[in-house]
Amino acid sequence: MSIQAINPRNQFRGIIKTIITGPVVSEVDVETLAGIVTSVITTRSVEDLGLAVGIEVIAFVKATEVAIAKP
């Protein structure tokens, strides 16, 4: 599946601002026009993708359930 085949509402283009690396999983903060999107991915994936602060990336959102509540 190509990036273009995924619904554009589920994509956020941005710049990596922070990476908190753990032994198994890492947190990657991406600054987008909509705000900060945080992804928790394996540390191996961070290394394999060559992710680093300042790199432009696309954050894809895939959810089977999204809860919404009124404040």
Secondary structure, 3 states (H helix, E strand, C coil): CCHHHCCHHHEEEEEEEEEEECCCEEEEEEEECCEEEEEEEEHHHHHHHCCCCCCEEEEECCCCCCCCCCC
